[in-house]
Amino acid sequence: MKILSSMSGLINNILVAEGKTVKSGDVVAVVESMKMLIDIKSEAAGTITKVNCQLEEFVQDGQILFELED
């Protein structure tokens, strides 16, 4: 499973690392867009296998930020 950015903006905070277990609904990152902070949440439970973003990186809507394994 992949966790995608829900809008374009700058990565303001990354709350998980590879190997961390998350539950459905957990906030995994925060994107700053138009002076608003948007929580990026996991839609499923699992373990983060890959982090595809960095702090202050500009990401696009729909970009893969994290990869998740059951």
PyMOL Python script that loads the backbone (N, CA, C, O; Angstrom):
from pymol import cmd

cmd.read_pdbstr("""\
ATOM      1  N   MET A   1       0.842  -1.180   0.000  1.00  0.00           N
ATOM      2  CA  MET A   1       0.000   0.000   0.000  1.00  0.00           C
ATOM      3  C   MET A   1       0.882   1.235   0.000  1.00  0.00           C
ATOM      4  O   MET A   1       2.011   1.206   0.489  1.00  0.00           O
ATOM      5  N   LYS A   2       0.369   2.297  -0.541  1.00  0.00           N
ATOM      6  CA  LYS A   2       1.111   3.544  -0.607  1.00  0.00           C
ATOM      7  C   LYS A   2       0.315   4.651   0.090  1.00  0.00           C
ATOM      8  O   LYS A   2      -0.915   4.677   0.034  1.00  0.00           O
ATOM      9  N   ILE A   3       1.027   5.550   0.736  1.00  0.00           N
ATOM     10  CA  ILE A   3       0.400   6.716   1.355  1.00  0.00           C
ATOM     11  C   ILE A   3       0.758   7.907   0.473  1.00  0.00           C
ATOM     12  O   ILE A   3       1.934   8.198   0.257  1.00  0.00           O
ATOM     13  N   LEU A   4      -0.260   8.592  -0.033  1.00  0.00           N
ATOM     14  CA  LEU A   4      -0.084   9.679  -0.992  1.00  0.00           C
ATOM     15  C   LEU A   4      -0.319  11.036  -0.349  1.00  0.00           C
ATOM     16  O   LEU A   4      -1.019  11.151   0.657  1.00  0.00           O
ATOM     17  N   SER A   5       0.277  12.063  -0.948  1.00  0.00           N
ATOM     18  CA  SER A   5       0.005  13.437  -0.527  1.00  0.00           C
ATOM     19  C   SER A   5      -1.393  13.812  -1.003  1.00  0.00           C
ATOM     20  O   SER A   5      -1.768  13.518  -2.138  1.00  0.00           O
ATOM     21  N   SER A   6      -2.155  14.453  -0.142  1.00  0.00           N
ATOM     22  CA  SER A   6      -3.510  14.845  -0.521  1.00  0.00           C
ATOM     23  C   SER A   6      -3.553  16.222  -1.180  1.00  0.00           C
ATOM     24  O   SER A   6      -4.601  16.637  -1.673  1.00  0.00           O
ATOM     25  N   MET A   7      -2.422  16.935  -1.194  1.00  0.00           N
ATOM     26  CA  MET A   7      -2.326  18.204  -1.915  1.00  0.00           C
ATOM     27  C   MET A   7      -0.875  18.593  -2.104  1.00  0.00           C
ATOM     28  O   MET A   7       0.016  18.040  -1.460  1.00  0.00           O
ATOM     29  N   SER A   8      -0.642  19.542  -2.985  1.00  0.00           N
ATOM     30  CA  SER A   8       0.712  20.032  -3.236  1.00  0.00           C
ATOM     31  C   SER A   8       1.136  20.967  -2.103  1.00  0.00           C
ATOM     32  O   SER A   8       0.322  21.718  -1.565  1.00  0.00           O
ATOM     33  N   GLY A   9       2.410  20.912  -1.754  1.00  0.00           N
ATOM     34  CA  GLY A   9       2.935  21.797  -0.720  1.00  0.00           C
ATOM     35  C   GLY A   9       4.273  21.311  -0.209  1.00  0.00           C
ATOM     36  O   GLY A   9       4.861  20.380  -0.758  1.00  0.00           O
ATOM     37  N   LEU A  10       4.749  21.951   0.852  1.00  0.00           N
ATOM     38  CA  LEU A  10       6.032  21.606   1.460  1.00  0.00           C
ATOM     39  C   LEU A  10       5.832  20.628   2.605  1.00  0.00           C
ATOM     40  O   LEU A  10       4.896  20.770   3.393  1.00  0.00           O
ATOM     41  N   ILE A  11       6.712  19.634   2.698  1.00  0.00           N
ATOM     42  CA  ILE A  11       6.682  18.724   3.847  1.00  0.00           C
ATOM     43  C   ILE A  11       7.139  19.512   5.073  1.00  0.00           C
ATOM     44  O   ILE A  11       8.290  19.942   5.149  1.00  0.00           O
ATOM     45  N   ASN A  12       6.240  19.696   6.021  1.00  0.00           N
ATOM     46  CA  ASN A  12       6.508  20.469   7.231  1.00  0.00           C
ATOM     47  C   ASN A  12       7.013  19.591   8.368  1.00  0.00           C
ATOM     48  O   ASN A  12       7.801  20.037   9.202  1.00  0.00           O
ATOM     49  N   ASN A  13       6.551  18.327   8.397  1.00  0.00           N
ATOM     50  CA  ASN A  13       6.929  17.409   9.478  1.00  0.00           C
ATOM     51  C   ASN A  13       6.740  15.966   9.005  1.00  0.00           C
ATOM     52  O   ASN A  13       5.773  15.650   8.312  1.00  0.00           O
ATOM     53  N   ILE A  14       7.666  15.110   9.386  1.00  0.00           N
ATOM     54  CA  ILE A  14       7.553  13.673   9.115  1.00  0.00           C
ATOM     55  C   ILE A  14       7.521  12.976  10.466  1.00  0.00           C
ATOM     56  O   ILE A  14       8.455  13.102  11.258  1.00  0.00           O
ATOM     57  N   LEU A  15       6.447  12.241  10.729  1.00  0.00           N
ATOM     58  CA  LEU A  15       6.216  11.669  12.055  1.00  0.00           C
ATOM     59  C   LEU A  15       6.527  10.182  12.151  1.00  0.00           C
ATOM     60  O   LEU A  15       6.382   9.592  13.222  1.00  0.00           O
ATOM     61  N   VAL A  16       6.950   9.565  11.054  1.00  0.00           N
ATOM     62  CA  VAL A  16       7.273   8.137  11.060  1.00  0.00           C
ATOM     63  C   VAL A  16       8.619   7.909  10.386  1.00  0.00           C
ATOM     64  O   VAL A  16       9.142   8.781   9.692  1.00  0.00           O
ATOM     65  N   ALA A  17       9.164   6.725  10.606  1.00  0.00           N
ATOM     66  CA  ALA A  17      10.409   6.312   9.963  1.00  0.00           C
ATOM     67  C   ALA A  17      10.229   4.885   9.470  1.00  0.00           C
ATOM     68  O   ALA A  17       9.278   4.203   9.854  1.00  0.00           O
ATOM     69  N   GLU A  18      11.132   4.441   8.630  1.00  0.00           N
ATOM     70  CA  GLU A  18      11.074   3.064   8.144  1.00  0.00           C
ATOM     71  C   GLU A  18      11.119   2.110   9.322  1.00  0.00           C
ATOM     72  O   GLU A  18      11.923   2.277  10.239  1.00  0.00           O
ATOM     73  N   GLY A  19      10.242   1.099   9.292  1.00  0.00           N
ATOM     74  CA  GLY A  19      10.156   0.124  10.367  1.00  0.00           C
ATOM     75  C   GLY A  19       9.103   0.442  11.413  1.00  0.00           C
ATOM     76  O   GLY A  19       8.783  -0.412  12.240  1.00  0.00           O
ATOM     77  N   LYS A  20       8.553   1.659  11.396  1.00  0.00           N
ATOM     78  CA  LYS A  20       7.536   2.033  12.382  1.00  0.00           C
ATOM     79  C   LYS A  20       6.186   1.439  11.990  1.00  0.00           C
ATOM     80  O   LYS A  20       5.813   1.436  10.817  1.00  0.00           O
ATOM     81  N   THR A  21       5.464   0.939  12.983  1.00  0.00           N
ATOM     82  CA  THR A  21       4.123   0.405  12.777  1.00  0.00           C
ATOM     83  C   THR A  21       3.106   1.534  12.960  1.00  0.00           C
ATOM     84  O   THR A  21       3.196   2.313  13.909  1.00  0.00           O
ATOM     85  N   VAL A  22       2.144   1.611  12.045  1.00  0.00           N
ATOM     86  CA  VAL A  22       1.092   2.625  12.126  1.00  0.00           C
ATOM     87  C   VAL A  22      -0.271   1.949  12.079  1.00  0.00           C
ATOM     88  O   VAL A  22      -0.418   0.834  11.578  1.00  0.00           O
ATOM     89  N   LYS A  23      -1.266   2.655  12.615  1.00  0.00           N
ATOM     90  CA  LYS A  23      -2.654   2.209  12.556  1.00  0.00           C
ATOM     91  C   LYS A  23      -3.391   3.056  11.525  1.00  0.00           C
ATOM     92  O   LYS A  23      -2.934   4.138  11.157  1.00  0.00           O
ATOM     93  N   SER A  24      -4.504   2.571  11.075  1.00  0.00           N
ATOM     94  CA  SER A  24      -5.333   3.352  10.169  1.00  0.00           C
ATOM     95  C   SER A  24      -5.730   4.650  10.862  1.00  0.00           C
ATOM     96  O   SER A  24      -6.206   4.629  11.997  1.00  0.00           O
ATOM     97  N   GLY A  25      -5.538   5.770  10.190  1.00  0.00           N
ATOM     98  CA  GLY A  25      -5.887   7.072  10.750  1.00  0.00           C
ATOM     99  C   GLY A  25      -4.738   7.786  11.434  1.00  0.00           C
ATOM    100  O   GLY A  25      -4.869   8.960  11.782  1.00  0.00           O
ATOM    101  N   ASP A  26      -3.601   7.103  11.637  1.00  0.00           N
ATOM    102  CA  ASP A  26      -2.438   7.760  12.245  1.00  0.00           C
ATOM    103  C   ASP A  26      -1.890   8.830  11.299  1.00  0.00           C
ATOM    104  O   ASP A  26      -1.818   8.624  10.088  1.00  0.00           O
ATOM    105  N   VAL A  27      -1.505   9.977  11.870  1.00  0.00           N
ATOM    106  CA  VAL A  27      -0.875  11.039  11.090  1.00  0.00           C
ATOM    107  C   VAL A  27       0.586  10.640  10.867  1.00  0.00           C
ATOM    108  O   VAL A  27       1.312  10.360  11.821  1.00  0.00           O
ATOM    109  N   VAL A  28       1.011  10.616   9.600  1.00  0.00           N
ATOM    110  CA  VAL A  28       2.372  10.204   9.265  1.00  0.00           C
ATOM    111  C   VAL A  28       3.239  11.380   8.810  1.00  0.00           C
ATOM    112  O   VAL A  28       4.467  11.311   8.870  1.00  0.00           O
ATOM    113  N   ALA A  29       2.599  12.452   8.358  1.00  0.00           N
ATOM    114  CA  ALA A  29       3.334  13.635   7.918  1.00  0.00           C
ATOM    115  C   ALA A  29       2.399  14.837   7.917  1.00  0.00           C
ATOM    116  O   ALA A  29       1.178  14.701   8.005  1.00  0.00           O
ATOM    117  N   VAL A  30       3.005  16.021   7.815  1.00  0.00           N
ATOM    118  CA  VAL A  30       2.237  17.260   7.723  1.00  0.00           C
ATOM    119  C   VAL A  30       2.746  18.027   6.505  1.00  0.00           C
ATOM    120  O   VAL A  30       3.949  18.230   6.345  1.00  0.00           O
ATOM    121  N   VAL A  31       1.807  18.453   5.641  1.00  0.00           N
ATOM    122  CA  VAL A  31       2.137  19.242   4.454  1.00  0.00           C
ATOM    123  C   VAL A  31       1.628  20.661   4.671  1.00  0.00           C
ATOM    124  O   VAL A  31       0.494  20.866   5.105  1.00  0.00           O
ATOM    125  N   GLU A  32       2.482  21.640   4.364  1.00  0.00           N
ATOM    126  CA  GLU A  32       2.095  23.051   4.456  1.00  0.00           C
ATOM    127  C   GLU A  32       1.742  23.543   3.062  1.00  0.00           C
ATOM    128  O   GLU A  32       2.545  23.465   2.132  1.00  0.00           O
ATOM    129  N   SER A  33       0.520  24.053   2.941  1.00  0.00           N
ATOM    130  CA  SER A  33       0.051  24.554   1.652  1.00  0.00           C
ATOM    131  C   SER A  33      -0.805  25.794   1.892  1.00  0.00           C
ATOM    132  O   SER A  33      -1.749  25.754   2.681  1.00  0.00           O
ATOM    133  N   MET A  34      -0.485  26.874   1.227  1.00  0.00           N
ATOM    134  CA  MET A  34      -1.228  28.135   1.352  1.00  0.00           C
ATOM    135  C   MET A  34      -1.382  28.541   2.824  1.00  0.00           C
ATOM    136  O   MET A  34      -2.462  28.947   3.254  1.00  0.00           O
ATOM    137  N   LYS A  35      -0.295  28.427   3.585  1.00  0.00           N
ATOM    138  CA  LYS A  35      -0.227  28.785   5.012  1.00  0.00           C
ATOM    139  C   LYS A  35      -1.102  27.918   5.906  1.00  0.00           C
ATOM    140  O   LYS A  35      -1.352  28.265   7.060  1.00  0.00           O
ATOM    141  N   MET A  36      -1.570  26.783   5.372  1.00  0.00           N
ATOM    142  CA  MET A  36      -2.354  25.830   6.173  1.00  0.00           C
ATOM    143  C   MET A  36      -1.523  24.571   6.365  1.00  0.00           C
ATOM    144  O   MET A  36      -0.727  24.205   5.500  1.00  0.00           O
ATOM    145  N   LEU A  37      -1.714  23.910   7.506  1.00  0.00           N
ATOM    146  CA  LEU A  37      -1.041  22.645   7.769  1.00  0.00           C
ATOM    147  C   LEU A  37      -2.051  21.518   7.594  1.00  0.00           C
ATOM    148  O   LEU A  37      -3.101  21.502   8.236  1.00  0.00           O
ATOM    149  N   ILE A  38      -1.718  20.575   6.712  1.00  0.00           N
ATOM    150  CA  ILE A  38      -2.627  19.476   6.392  1.00  0.00           C
ATOM    151  C   ILE A  38      -2.001  18.165   6.856  1.00  0.00           C
ATOM    152  O   ILE A  38      -0.892  17.817   6.450  1.00  0.00           O
ATOM    153  N   ASP A  39      -2.726  17.443   7.711  1.00  0.00           N
ATOM    154  CA  ASP A  39      -2.258  16.141   8.182  1.00  0.00           C
ATOM    155  C   ASP A  39      -2.406  15.101   7.073  1.00  0.00           C
ATOM    156  O   ASP A  39      -3.445  15.009   6.420  1.00  0.00           O
ATOM    157  N   ILE A  40      -1.355  14.330   6.879  1.00  0.00           N
ATOM    158  CA  ILE A  40      -1.406  13.186   5.962  1.00  0.00           C
ATOM    159  C   ILE A  40      -1.555  11.949   6.840  1.00  0.00           C
ATOM    160  O   ILE A  40      -0.701  11.666   7.680  1.00  0.00           O
ATOM    161  N   LYS A  41      -2.648  11.216   6.637  1.00  0.00           N
ATOM    162  CA  LYS A  41      -2.957  10.061   7.488  1.00  0.00           C
ATOM    163  C   LYS A  41      -2.832   8.757   6.724  1.00  0.00           C
ATOM    164  O   LYS A  41      -3.065   8.695   5.516  1.00  0.00           O
ATOM    165  N   SER A  42      -2.461   7.723   7.453  1.00  0.00           N
ATOM    166  CA  SER A  42      -2.425   6.386   6.881  1.00  0.00           C
ATOM    167  C   SER A  42      -3.855   5.880   6.737  1.00  0.00           C
ATOM    168  O   SER A  42      -4.672   6.046   7.643  1.00  0.00           O
ATOM    169  N   GLU A  43      -4.153   5.269   5.611  1.00  0.00           N
ATOM    170  CA  GLU A  43      -5.488   4.720   5.393  1.00  0.00           C
ATOM    171  C   GLU A  43      -5.589   3.259   5.791  1.00  0.00           C
ATOM    172  O   GLU A  43      -6.658   2.657   5.689  1.00  0.00           O
ATOM    173  N   ALA A  44      -4.469   2.680   6.250  1.00  0.00           N
ATOM    174  CA  ALA A  44      -4.460   1.272   6.645  1.00  0.00           C
ATOM    175  C   ALA A  44      -3.419   1.060   7.729  1.00  0.00           C
ATOM    176  O   ALA A  44      -2.534   1.893   7.928  1.00  0.00           O
ATOM    177  N   ALA A  45      -3.532  -0.056   8.426  1.00  0.00           N
ATOM    178  CA  ALA A  45      -2.529  -0.418   9.424  1.00  0.00           C
ATOM    179  C   ALA A  45      -1.404  -1.180   8.740  1.00  0.00           C
ATOM    180  O   ALA A  45      -1.625  -1.880   7.752  1.00  0.00           O
ATOM    181  N   GLY A  46      -0.202  -1.037   9.273  1.00  0.00           N
ATOM    182  CA  GLY A  46       0.930  -1.767   8.713  1.00  0.00           C
ATOM    183  C   GLY A  46       2.247  -1.188   9.182  1.00  0.00           C
ATOM    184  O   GLY A  46       2.297  -0.410  10.135  1.00  0.00           O
ATOM    185  N   THR A  47       3.320  -1.579   8.497  1.00  0.00           N
ATOM    186  CA  THR A  47       4.670  -1.129   8.820  1.00  0.00           C
ATOM    187  C   THR A  47       5.204  -0.290   7.670  1.00  0.00           C
ATOM    188  O   THR A  47       5.094  -0.681   6.509  1.00  0.00           O
ATOM    189  N   ILE A  48       5.782   0.860   7.989  1.00  0.00           N
ATOM    190  CA  ILE A  48       6.381   1.721   6.979  1.00  0.00           C
ATOM    191  C   ILE A  48       7.628   1.019   6.432  1.00  0.00           C
ATOM    192  O   ILE A  48       8.560   0.726   7.181  1.00  0.00           O
ATOM    193  N   THR A  49       7.640   0.753   5.127  1.00  0.00           N
ATOM    194  CA  THR A  49       8.791   0.082   4.518  1.00  0.00           C
ATOM    195  C   THR A  49       9.694   1.046   3.768  1.00  0.00           C
ATOM    196  O   THR A  49      10.869   0.750   3.551  1.00  0.00           O
ATOM    197  N   LYS A  50       9.156   2.206   3.366  1.00  0.00           N
ATOM    198  CA  LYS A  50       9.971   3.180   2.641  1.00  0.00           C
ATOM    199  C   LYS A  50       9.409   4.579   2.839  1.00  0.00           C
ATOM    200  O   LYS A  50       8.201   4.796   2.754  1.00  0.00           O
ATOM    201  N   VAL A  51      10.309   5.527   3.106  1.00  0.00           N
ATOM    202  CA  VAL A  51       9.958   6.945   3.201  1.00  0.00           C
ATOM    203  C   VAL A  51      10.459   7.602   1.919  1.00  0.00           C
ATOM    204  O   VAL A  51      11.657   7.587   1.639  1.00  0.00           O
ATOM    205  N   ASN A  52       9.543   8.179   1.141  1.00  0.00           N
ATOM    206  CA  ASN A  52       9.890   8.762  -0.156  1.00  0.00           C
ATOM    207  C   ASN A  52       9.898  10.286  -0.153  1.00  0.00           C
ATOM    208  O   ASN A  52       9.829  10.904  -1.216  1.00  0.00           O
ATOM    209  N   CYS A  53       9.983  10.904   1.031  1.00  0.00           N
ATOM    210  CA  CYS A  53       9.963  12.362   1.110  1.00  0.00           C
ATOM    211  C   CYS A  53      10.958  12.829   2.171  1.00  0.00           C
ATOM    212  O   CYS A  53      11.416  12.045   3.003  1.00  0.00           O
ATOM    213  N   GLN A  54      11.283  14.122   2.123  1.00  0.00           N
ATOM    214  CA  GLN A  54      12.198  14.733   3.079  1.00  0.00           C
ATOM    215  C   GLN A  54      11.590  16.030   3.589  1.00  0.00           C
ATOM    216  O   GLN A  54      10.741  16.626   2.927  1.00  0.00           O
ATOM    217  N   LEU A  55      12.025  16.463   4.761  1.00  0.00           N
ATOM    218  CA  LEU A  55      11.572  17.747   5.297  1.00  0.00           C
ATOM    219  C   LEU A  55      11.850  18.865   4.298  1.00  0.00           C
ATOM    220  O   LEU A  55      12.903  18.901   3.660  1.00  0.00           O
ATOM    221  N   GLU A  56      10.888  19.775   4.175  1.00  0.00           N
ATOM    222  CA  GLU A  56      10.960  20.959   3.324  1.00  0.00           C
ATOM    223  C   GLU A  56      10.997  20.641   1.826  1.00  0.00           C
ATOM    224  O   GLU A  56      11.268  21.522   1.009  1.00  0.00           O
ATOM    225  N   GLU A  57      10.724  19.380   1.467  1.00  0.00           N
ATOM    226  CA  GLU A  57      10.612  19.014   0.052  1.00  0.00           C
ATOM    227  C   GLU A  57       9.247  19.446  -0.462  1.00  0.00           C
ATOM    228  O   GLU A  57       8.249  19.299   0.243  1.00  0.00           O
ATOM    229  N   PHE A  58       9.188  19.981  -1.688  1.00  0.00           N
ATOM    230  CA  PHE A  58       7.908  20.303  -2.302  1.00  0.00           C
ATOM    231  C   PHE A  58       7.350  19.040  -2.934  1.00  0.00           C
ATOM    232  O   PHE A  58       8.017  18.399  -3.746  1.00  0.00           O
ATOM    233  N   VAL A  59       6.135  18.684  -2.566  1.00  0.00           N
ATOM    234  CA  VAL A  59       5.485  17.481  -3.108  1.00  0.00           C
ATOM    235  C   VAL A  59       4.231  17.879  -3.871  1.00  0.00           C
ATOM    236  O   VAL A  59       3.623  18.918  -3.614  1.00  0.00           O
ATOM    237  N   GLN A  60       3.865  17.025  -4.814  1.00  0.00           N
ATOM    238  CA  GLN A  60       2.673  17.247  -5.637  1.00  0.00           C
ATOM    239  C   GLN A  60       1.489  16.454  -5.081  1.00  0.00           C
ATOM    240  O   GLN A  60       1.670  15.455  -4.385  1.00  0.00           O
ATOM    241  N   ASP A  61       0.304  16.903  -5.390  1.00  0.00           N
ATOM    242  CA  ASP A  61      -0.917  16.175  -5.046  1.00  0.00           C
ATOM    243  C   ASP A  61      -0.834  14.782  -5.676  1.00  0.00           C
ATOM    244  O   ASP A  61      -0.593  14.655  -6.876  1.00  0.00           O
ATOM    245  N   GLY A  62      -1.034  13.744  -4.867  1.00  0.00           N
ATOM    246  CA  GLY A  62      -1.005  12.376  -5.358  1.00  0.00           C
ATOM    247  C   GLY A  62       0.369  11.725  -5.366  1.00  0.00           C
ATOM    248  O   GLY A  62       0.500  10.555  -5.724  1.00  0.00           O
ATOM    249  N   GLN A  63       1.403  12.480  -4.970  1.00  0.00           N
ATOM    250  CA  GLN A  63       2.769  11.909  -4.917  1.00  0.00           C
ATOM    251  C   GLN A  63       2.869  10.873  -3.806  1.00  0.00           C
ATOM    252  O   GLN A  63       2.296  11.052  -2.732  1.00  0.00           O
ATOM    253  N   ILE A  64       3.596   9.790  -4.064  1.00  0.00           N
ATOM    254  CA  ILE A  64       3.788   8.737  -3.061  1.00  0.00           C
ATOM    255  C   ILE A  64       4.776   9.230  -2.011  1.00  0.00           C
ATOM    256  O   ILE A  64       5.930   9.524  -2.325  1.00  0.00           O
ATOM    257  N   LEU A  65       4.314   9.320  -0.750  1.00  0.00           N
ATOM    258  CA  LEU A  65       5.171   9.789   0.340  1.00  0.00           C
ATOM    259  C   LEU A  65       5.762   8.628   1.120  1.00  0.00           C
ATOM    260  O   LEU A  65       6.920   8.682   1.533  1.00  0.00           O
ATOM    261  N   PHE A  66       4.972   7.572   1.326  1.00  0.00           N
ATOM    262  CA  PHE A  66       5.403   6.421   2.124  1.00  0.00           C
ATOM    263  C   PHE A  66       4.885   5.144   1.480  1.00  0.00           C
ATOM    264  O   PHE A  66       3.858   5.140   0.800  1.00  0.00           O
ATOM    265  N   GLU A  67       5.620   4.059   1.710  1.00  0.00           N
ATOM    266  CA  GLU A  67       5.153   2.741   1.307  1.00  0.00           C
ATOM    267  C   GLU A  67       4.913   1.933   2.572  1.00  0.00           C
ATOM    268  O   GLU A  67       5.701   1.989   3.516  1.00  0.00           O
ATOM    269  N   LEU A  68       3.826   1.188   2.583  1.00  0.00           N
ATOM    270  CA  LEU A  68       3.323   0.510   3.767  1.00  0.00           C
ATOM    271  C   LEU A  68       3.086  -0.954   3.446  1.00  0.00           C
ATOM    272  O   LEU A  68       2.564  -1.288   2.383  1.00  0.00           O
ATOM    273  N   GLU A  69       3.471  -1.825   4.369  1.00  0.00           N
ATOM    274  CA  GLU A  69       3.260  -3.268   4.196  1.00  0.00           C
ATOM    275  C   GLU A  69       2.427  -3.783   5.361  1.00  0.00           C
ATOM    276  O   GLU A  69       2.636  -3.385   6.507  1.00  0.00           O
ATOM    277  N   ASP A  70       1.479  -4.672   5.062  1.00  0.00           N
ATOM    278  CA  ASP A  70       0.621  -5.240   6.118  1.00  0.00           C
ATOM    279  C   ASP A  70       1.424  -6.046   7.105  1.00  0.00           C
ATOM    280  O   ASP A  70       0.864  -6.593   8.055  1.00  0.00           O
TER     281      ASP A  70
END
""", "prot")
cmd.dss("prot")
cmd.show_as("cartoon", "prot")
cmd.util.cbc("prot")
cmd.orient("prot")
